Structures are given as C-alpha cells and as structure tokens.
Amino acid sequence: MPDPRLLRLLEQLRASRFADVKGARFSAQIPVGERLLNEIVQAVLPAGAPVKDLHIRPQAGNMLAVRARAARLEFLPPVTITLQIEQQPQLPDTPLVLRILSLPGLLSMAGSMLSANSLPPGIRLDRDRVLVDVRQLLERNGFGEVSAFVDRLHVASEEGRLVLDVDLRA
C-alpha cells in the first residue's frame, strides 16, 4: 500500500493542476491487453446501456472485433461487428473515429432507432462511424483535467492489444 503522505502529495499536485512541475513532458507507449481492455470497458459501461456482454478483441491493422448482445432483446444471439480506426483524436474537440466495416446497413438502421440518451455519454453513432469523445469519457470517469495536458494521443491496435501512444505536458 502506498504511503499516505505520498498519496497526499500527489493529490495536492493534481489539485494545483501540476503547477510545481510546469514544463514537464511525458511520452509513453501503453500496450493494453485484451483482458485489461475488456475489464476497463465493463467498469465504465453504464447501467442501462443498450448492450451487454460487450467484448472487444483488438486485431492487427487497427481493427477491432466488437461482440455484444442487445440488452433489451436477450433472445437474439450476440452480434460481432468489425471496426477500423479511421481518425485519431485531437483533444479536446476531435473524437476518435471508428469506421464500421461489417453490418453497416444494419447499424445505420439501429442508429436511427437509438436515442441520444441510449448510448453512453461520449459515444455517438453517425451512419457507418462510431465517434468516441475521449475528453468526455475522461471527464465522466473522474479524469477530466488530464485532457488539458494531452498534446497527442494515437490509438492503434495489433493482435490481442490496443496500443496508446500519448504525449503529455504540464
């Protein structure tokens, strides 16, 4: 368990918006394995989401296989769609854009039936694309101030893991 004094210092640093380390730069490549990615997704998926049993399988070539079951239509089998990373996010305002490669017609119809409130905040369906507002997702999960420090975020996938390249500055 971390020393409470260190945790207090880190919290003070966060509260000051990292004023005591102004000018610091941090670059990292963070590989997120499939198991951890899906644990994170389950932890942040809101109760009442239109899908359940959501599972993401990162694939080579910036592709993601996403399997889910409709929460209200449990008699239907799970559906797997393939997404490709099409556009990188630029915080604070440009979302991560994922193009739907499989079942785009079905998802377009589903998109017209989904109300703005039925998808988790920060995720939007626009015809054959899924738009992910990274800033809003960070805010919703208690890390809103982090987006102000992100110079660059690049999301890629390879077999079995999502790879995040991030440059932060204080």
CORKA-V315275 format. One record per residue. N is the residue number from 1. RES is the residue in one letter. SS is DSSP state (h for helix, s for strand, l for the rest). PSI is psi in whole degrees, 0 to 359 (* if undefined). BURIAL is # if it has 16 or more other C-alpha atoms within 10 Angstrom, else .. Layout:
N|RES|SS|PSI|BURIAL ; N|RES|SS|PSI|BURIAL
This chain:
1|M|l|133|. ; 2|P|l|149|. ; 3|D|l|129|. ; 4|P|h|330|. ; 5|R|h|320|. ; 6|L|h|317|. ; 7|L|h|320|. ; 8|R|h|317|. ; 9|L|h|317|. ; 10|L|h|321|. ; 11|E|h|321|. ; 12|Q|h|319|. ; 13|L|h|315|. ; 14|R|h|317|. ; 15|A|h|329|. ; 16|S|l|5|. ; 17|R|l|37|# ; 18|F|l|34|# ; 19|A|h|325|. ; 20|D|h|354|. ; 21|V|h|27|. ; 22|K|l|133|. ; 23|G|l|352|. ; 24|A|l|147|. ; 25|R|s|144|. ; 26|F|s|126|. ; 27|S|s|137|. ; 28|A|s|150|. ; 29|Q|s|122|. ; 30|I|s|103|. ; 31|P|s|127|# ; 32|V|s|109|# ; 33|G|s|159|# ; 34|E|h|316|# ; 35|R|h|311|. ; 36|L|h|318|. ; 37|L|h|314|# ; 38|N|h|331|# ; 39|E|h|320|. ; 40|I|h|314|. ; 41|V|h|314|. ; 42|Q|h|325|. ; 43|A|h|329|. ; 44|V|h|351|. ; 45|L|l|120|# ; 46|P|l|151|. ; 47|A|l|142|. ; 48|G|l|9|. ; 49|A|l|152|. ; 50|P|l|352|# ; 51|V|s|157|# ; 52|K|s|171|# ; 53|D|s|40|. ; 54|L|s|129|# ; 55|H|s|130|# ; 56|I|s|128|# ; 57|R|s|103|# ; 58|P|s|140|# ; 59|Q|s|165|# ; 60|A|l|154|. ; 61|G|l|28|. ; 62|N|l|40|# ; 63|M|s|149|# ; 64|L|s|130|# ; 65|A|s|121|# ; 66|V|s|120|# ; 67|R|s|134|# ; 68|A|s|163|# ; 69|R|s|140|# ; 70|A|s|128|# ; 71|A|l|324|. ; 72|R|l|348|. ; 73|L|l|62|. ; 74|E|l|342|. ; 75|F|l|342|. ; 76|L|l|146|. ; 77|P|l|162|. ; 78|P|l|150|. ; 79|V|s|139|. ; 80|T|s|128|# ; 81|I|s|154|# ; 82|T|s|130|# ; 83|L|s|148|# ; 84|Q|s|135|# ; 85|I|s|118|# ; 86|E|s|322|. ; 87|Q|s|135|. ; 88|Q|l|150|# ; 89|P|l|151|# ; 90|Q|s|104|# ; 91|L|l|142|# ; 92|P|l|350|. ; 93|D|l|342|. ; 94|T|s|124|. ; 95|P|l|165|# ; 96|L|s|130|# ; 97|V|s|127|# ; 98|L|s|126|# ; 99|R|s|135|# ; 100|I|s|117|# ; 101|L|l|333|. ; 102|S|l|143|. ; 103|L|l|35|. ; 104|P|h|323|# ; 105|G|h|315|. ; 106|L|h|318|. ; 107|L|h|330|# ; 108|S|h|316|# ; 109|M|h|317|. ; 110|A|h|322|. ; 111|G|h|323|# ; 112|S|h|337|. ; 113|M|h|339|. ; 114|L|l|127|. ; 115|S|l|163|. ; 116|A|l|334|. ; 117|N|l|351|. ; 118|S|l|338|. ; 119|L|l|152|# ; 120|P|l|144|# ; 121|P|l|134|. ; 122|G|l|352|# ; 123|I|s|129|# ; 124|R|s|143|# ; 125|L|s|126|# ; 126|D|s|96|. ; 127|R|l|248|# ; 128|D|l|28|# ; 129|R|s|148|# ; 130|V|s|124|# ; 131|L|s|126|# ; 132|V|s|111|# ; 133|D|l|96|# ; 134|V|h|319|# ; 135|R|h|313|# ; 136|Q|h|322|# ; 137|L|h|320|# ; 138|L|h|313|. ; 139|E|h|315|. ; 140|R|h|336|. ; 141|N|l|20|. ; 142|G|l|14|. ; 143|F|l|31|. ; 144|G|h|322|. ; 145|E|h|341|. ; 146|V|h|323|# ; 147|S|h|332|# ; 148|A|h|341|. ; 149|F|h|357|# ; 150|V|s|115|# ; 151|D|s|321|# ; 152|R|s|138|# ; 153|L|s|125|# ; 154|H|s|126|. ; 155|V|s|127|# ; 156|A|s|166|# ; 157|S|s|151|# ; 158|E|s|175|# ; 159|E|l|117|. ; 160|G|l|0|# ; 161|R|s|151|# ; 162|L|s|139|# ; 163|V|s|120|# ; 164|L|s|123|# ; 165|D|s|123|. ; 166|V|s|138|# ; 167|D|s|123|# ; 168|L|s|151|# ; 169|R|s|144|# ; 170|A|l|*|#
